[in-house]
Amino acid sequence: MNLKTVLGAIAIAVLFFFGIIFALASVYAPTRLIVAALLFTVGFGIAYYITKKPKTIIQRLEVSGQMKAVALKCPNCSASVDADQIKIVSGVPYATCRYCGHTFEVTEEPKW
């Protein structure tokens, strides 16, 4: 569980608690029912925000000919770089070496 989820759950609990208190107190002043509705609305909005799943993008690639995977090496220290270390930033693949911390653009070398 990350910090955003924990803080969001605490905020939801506090908002719902006060929403119930204001709903029960609306017997004495009807305007408190509006405040209760706002508290519940904000609580449900936060619940939606923290439970929302990230959007997954699937890209399919069709190539002609045979493909061969090659080992990815850090240009700084020549260590093997794991494929999990590759991040796409603005459409460009970047890899970070876990040994030296060097970040570099992953490029395909020419075949000739």
N, C-alpha and C positions, 0 to 999 in steps of 0.2 A: 504494500500500500504506500502510495506516495503522499507527500505533504498536502498537495492540492485536495486529494480525496478526504483526508482526515479533517482538514479545516472546513471543507465543504459540508461534511457530515455534522460537525459541531454547529456550524451556522444554520443548517437545516433544523437541527434539534431545537436550537434557541428560537428560531423564527416560528416553528410550529407550536412550541410551548407558549410563547406570547400570543400567537394567533388564537389558541384555545382560551387563554385568559381573557383576551378582548372579546371573543365570541360569547363567553359566559357573562361578561360584564355588559354586554349589549342590552341586557334587560333594563339597566338603569339609564343608559344613554344610547339611542339607536345609531348614532354616528360611529360608535365603537365597532359596529359590525362592518363598516367600510374599512376601518383599520385592520380588522381581523382578516378580511378578504385580501387586502394588500399583502399582509404578512404571509398568508398561505400561498398567494401567487408568486411572491419572491422566493419562498421556500421551494415550491415546485420548479421554478426556473433554475435555481441552483442545482437541484437534484437532476434535472435534465442535462445541465451543462457538465456535471462531473461523471455522469454515466454514459455520455455520448461516446461512441466508438470512433476511432480515427478512420478516415476514408482510405480504403485500400485501392490502389491503382494497379491493374494488371496489364503489362505490355507484352504483346506477342511479337516475336521476331521470326521472319521467314528468310532463310539464307539459301543461296544456290551453292552447291558444292559441299565439301566436307568441312567440318569445323574441328579444330583441335585446341584443347585447353592448354595453356602454358602457365607456369608458376609465376606469380606476381612477386617481384622483388622491389625492395626499397632502393631508390637511387642514391640515398645518402649512406646507408650502412650495409646494403645488400642482404638484409634479412628477409625471410619469407613473410609476406603480408597475407593475413587471413582475409577471405572474401567477405566476412562479416564486418570488416573494418571499412568497407567502401560505402560512402554516403553520396547521394546525388544532391548537388547544390546548383540550382538554376539550370538544370539539365546537363550538368557536367559531373562526371564521376570523380570523386576525390577519395583517396585512401590515406589513412594515418598509420604509421609504423608504431607498433606497440613497444618496440625496443628503444628507438631514438626519439620518437614523438614527431618525426618529420611528416608533414602533410604534403601530398603531391597529387597531381592530376593523373588519372589512369588513362594512358593513351595506347593505341594499337600501333605497333611498329609495322612499317611496310614489309611486304613479303619478298621483295626483290633484293 
